């Protein structure tokens, strides 16, 4: 019997994507597309090893955050974390906070689960489900201390702007879920979307812009890291815009 090979990085070996779980609710107009991505063997192993403790199931009832996280702590919602690089960093530098993270893409969820295991993080829970459904059914008004929305799909074409996540209805819903003093932090590297975000969020009476700059954009908070993708863009001369509003 041959000895098992040692664990090595597997960036080029991938498993076929299995598609969304049965309980993923697909809205008629979505801010995302479920692309035919691929999950690596390492990500699949992370699902098996770290999924049971860190994945939550969608439910049509309010989330018991203290039970889900095993403690009572400020609750931060993140919508669309991509591959989880920034999410893991923020959770590590803010261990006093709980992070409820929504992402529909299997590979991204697997990548964040892998980071959770590698970095021994205990303050992240993941819902692989449409964030709008999670907000509407699992998060009561006044239940959140913060919301992170970093680099959502800008949907560049005018005919697709209706798919952009930052819309009046969602901003109002998020504002109602925030506790007084809670914050909404958005970031984008697409200036036209940044301008729309500033207009839409600035029109919500429950939120106040924290920016002191005349253009209305905030300085990048210390907790949000520069990701590899963002660094590449900055080197190419692309801008990044942060918006931070607080619930009044």
C-alpha positions as CSV (number, residue, x, y, z in Angstrom):
1,X,0.0,0.0,0.0
2,X,1.5,3.3,-1.0
3,X,1.8,6.2,1.5
4,X,-0.5,9.2,0.9
5,X,1.0,12.2,-0.8
6,X,1.6,15.3,1.4
7,X,-0.8,18.2,1.2
8,X,0.3,20.7,-1.5
9,X,-1.4,23.8,-3.0
10,X,-4.0,22.9,-5.6
11,X,-4.8,26.1,-7.5
12,X,-5.2,24.4,-10.8
13,X,-7.2,21.3,-9.7
14,X,-10.9,22.0,-9.5
15,X,-14.1,20.1,-8.9
16,X,-17.1,20.8,-11.1
17,X,-19.5,23.3,-9.6
18,X,-22.7,21.7,-8.2
19,X,-24.9,24.7,-8.5
20,X,-26.9,26.6,-5.7
21,X,-28.3,24.6,-2.8
22,X,-32.0,23.8,-3.0
23,X,-33.0,26.7,-0.6
24,X,-31.3,29.5,-2.7
25,X,-34.1,31.8,-3.6
26,X,-33.6,33.5,-7.1
27,X,-35.2,36.9,-7.4
28,X,-36.6,38.0,-10.8
29,X,-34.2,40.9,-10.9
30,X,-31.0,40.0,-9.1
31,X,-27.8,42.0,-8.3
32,X,-25.7,38.9,-9.0
33,X,-25.4,36.1,-11.6
34,X,-24.7,32.5,-10.5
35,X,-21.8,31.9,-12.8
36,X,-20.5,28.4,-13.6
37,X,-17.5,28.7,-11.3
38,X,-15.2,25.9,-10.1
39,X,-14.5,24.9,-6.6
40,X,-11.0,23.6,-5.8
41,X,-10.3,20.5,-3.8
42,X,-9.0,22.6,-0.9
43,X,-12.3,24.6,-0.9
44,X,-14.3,21.4,-1.0
45,X,-12.4,20.1,2.0
46,X,-13.0,23.3,3.8
47,X,-16.7,22.8,3.3
48,X,-16.5,19.4,5.0
49,X,-14.2,20.4,7.8
50,X,-15.3,23.9,8.7
51,X,-18.8,24.2,7.2
52,X,-20.7,22.5,10.0
53,X,-19.5,25.1,12.6
54,X,-19.6,28.2,10.4
55,X,-22.4,27.8,7.8
56,X,-25.9,28.8,8.8
57,X,-29.2,27.8,7.1
58,X,-31.6,30.3,5.7
59,X,-34.9,30.4,7.6
60,X,-38.1,32.4,7.6
61,X,-37.6,33.5,11.2
62,X,-35.4,36.0,13.0
63,X,-31.8,34.9,13.6
64,X,-30.7,34.2,17.1
65,X,-27.3,35.7,16.8
66,X,-26.1,34.9,20.3
67,X,-26.8,31.2,19.7
68,X,-25.4,31.2,16.2
69,X,-22.1,32.8,17.3
70,X,-22.0,31.3,20.8
71,X,-21.8,34.8,22.4
72,X,-23.5,38.2,22.4
73,X,-21.5,40.8,20.5
74,X,-22.0,43.6,18.0
75,X,-23.4,42.2,14.7
76,X,-22.0,43.3,11.4
77,X,-23.6,42.1,8.1
78,X,-21.5,41.7,5.0
79,X,-23.1,41.4,1.6
80,X,-21.1,39.7,-1.1
81,X,-17.6,38.9,0.2
82,X,-16.1,37.5,-3.0
83,X,-13.3,35.2,-2.0
84,X,-13.3,36.4,1.6
85,X,-9.8,38.0,1.7
86,X,-11.0,41.3,3.2
87,X,-13.6,39.5,5.4
88,X,-11.1,37.4,7.1
89,X,-8.8,40.3,7.7
90,X,-11.5,42.4,9.3
91,X,-12.7,39.6,11.5
92,X,-9.1,39.1,12.7
93,X,-8.5,42.7,13.5
94,X,-11.9,43.1,15.1
95,X,-12.3,40.0,17.3
96,X,-14.8,41.8,19.5
97,X,-17.4,41.8,16.7
98,X,-19.5,39.1,15.1
99,X,-19.7,39.0,11.2
100,X,-22.7,37.6,9.4
101,X,-21.6,37.1,5.8
102,X,-23.8,36.5,2.8
103,X,-22.5,35.1,-0.5
104,X,-24.2,33.0,-3.2
105,X,-21.1,31.7,-5.0
106,X,-19.9,28.3,-3.9
107,X,-16.2,28.9,-4.6
108,X,-16.2,32.1,-2.5
109,X,-17.9,30.4,0.4
110,X,-15.3,27.6,0.2
111,X,-12.5,30.1,0.1
112,X,-13.7,31.9,3.2
113,X,-14.2,28.7,5.1
114,X,-10.6,27.8,4.2
115,X,-9.4,31.1,5.6
116,X,-11.4,30.6,8.7
117,X,-9.7,27.3,9.3
118,X,-6.2,28.6,8.4
119,X,-6.5,31.7,10.6
120,X,-8.5,30.1,13.4
121,X,-11.3,32.6,13.2
122,X,-14.3,32.2,15.4
123,X,-16.4,35.3,14.8
124,X,-17.6,34.6,11.2
125,X,-20.8,32.9,10.2
126,X,-21.8,32.4,6.6
127,X,-25.2,32.2,4.8
128,X,-25.0,31.0,1.3
129,X,-28.2,32.7,0.3
130,X,-29.5,35.9,-1.4
131,X,-28.7,38.7,1.1
132,X,-32.0,40.5,0.4
133,X,-33.9,37.4,1.5
134,X,-31.7,37.2,4.6
135,X,-32.3,40.8,5.5
136,X,-36.1,40.6,5.0
137,X,-36.7,37.4,6.9
138,X,-33.9,36.9,9.4
139,X,-32.8,40.4,10.5
140,X,-35.4,42.4,12.5
141,X,-35.3,46.2,12.7
142,X,-32.5,47.5,15.0
143,X,-30.6,44.2,15.0
144,X,-27.4,45.3,13.2
145,X,-24.4,47.4,14.4
146,X,-23.0,47.7,10.9
147,X,-23.2,46.7,7.2
148,X,-20.3,46.2,4.8
149,X,-20.8,46.2,1.0
150,X,-17.5,46.1,-0.7
151,X,-17.1,46.3,-4.5
152,X,-20.5,45.1,-5.5
153,X,-21.0,44.4,-9.2
154,X,-21.3,47.8,-10.9
155,X,-23.3,46.5,-13.8
156,X,-21.7,49.0,-16.2
157,X,-24.3,49.0,-19.0
158,X,-27.2,51.5,-18.5
159,X,-29.8,48.8,-19.2
160,X,-28.4,46.8,-16.3
161,X,-28.4,49.6,-13.7
162,X,-31.6,48.2,-12.3
163,X,-29.5,45.2,-11.2
164,X,-27.2,47.3,-9.0
165,X,-27.5,46.3,-5.3
166,X,-27.6,49.9,-4.0
167,X,-31.1,51.0,-4.6
168,X,-33.5,53.2,-2.6
169,X,-35.6,50.3,-1.3
170,X,-32.6,48.3,0.0
171,X,-30.9,51.3,1.6
172,X,-34.1,52.1,3.5
173,X,-34.4,48.4,4.6
174,X,-30.8,48.4,5.8
175,X,-31.2,51.7,7.6
176,X,-34.1,50.3,9.5
177,X,-32.1,47.2,10.5
178,X,-29.3,49.3,11.9
179,X,-29.3,50.4,15.5
180,X,-29.0,54.1,16.2
181,X,-25.3,54.9,15.7
182,X,-24.8,51.8,13.5
183,X,-23.0,52.3,10.2
184,X,-23.3,51.4,6.5
185,X,-19.9,51.2,4.8
186,X,-19.8,50.8,1.0
187,X,-16.7,50.8,-1.3
188,X,-16.4,50.7,-5.1
189,X,-13.8,51.2,-7.7
190,X,-16.3,52.4,-10.4
191,X,-16.8,56.1,-10.2
192,X,-20.2,56.3,-11.8
193,X,-21.5,53.7,-9.3
194,X,-19.8,55.7,-6.4
195,X,-21.7,58.7,-7.6
196,X,-25.0,56.8,-7.6
197,X,-24.3,55.3,-4.2
198,X,-23.6,58.8,-2.8
199,X,-26.9,60.1,-4.3
200,X,-29.0,57.1,-3.2
201,X,-27.6,56.7,0.3
202,X,-27.5,60.4,0.8
203,X,-31.2,60.6,0.1
204,X,-32.1,58.2,3.0
205,X,-33.3,60.4,5.9
206,X,-32.3,57.8,8.5
207,X,-28.6,57.9,7.5
208,X,-26.1,60.7,7.9
209,X,-22.8,60.9,5.9
210,X,-19.8,60.8,8.1
211,X,-17.4,62.2,5.5
212,X,-15.7,65.5,6.1
213,X,-14.4,65.9,2.6
214,X,-16.3,68.3,0.3
215,X,-16.9,65.5,-2.2
216,X,-18.9,63.4,0.3
217,X,-16.5,60.4,0.2
218,X,-14.9,59.0,3.4
219,X,-11.3,58.2,4.0
220,X,-10.7,54.4,3.9
221,X,-11.3,53.1,7.4
222,X,-8.3,51.4,8.9
223,X,-10.1,48.0,9.2
224,X,-10.7,47.7,5.5
225,X,-7.6,46.2,3.8
226,X,-6.3,46.7,0.3
227,X,-7.0,43.5,-1.5
228,X,-4.8,42.1,-4.3
229,X,-7.5,43.1,-6.8
230,X,-7.7,46.6,-5.4
231,X,-3.9,47.0,-5.4
232,X,-3.7,46.0,-9.0
233,X,-6.3,48.6,-9.9
234,X,-4.6,51.4,-7.9
235,X,-1.3,50.6,-9.8
236,X,-3.2,51.1,-13.0
237,X,-4.5,54.4,-11.9
238,X,-8.0,53.3,-10.9
239,X,-9.7,55.1,-8.0
240,X,-11.5,53.6,-5.0
241,X,-14.3,55.4,-3.2
242,X,-15.5,54.6,0.4
243,X,-18.8,55.8,1.7
244,X,-19.6,55.6,5.4
245,X,-23.0,56.6,6.8
246,X,-24.4,56.3,10.3
247,X,-27.9,55.7,11.5
248,X,-29.4,58.7,13.2
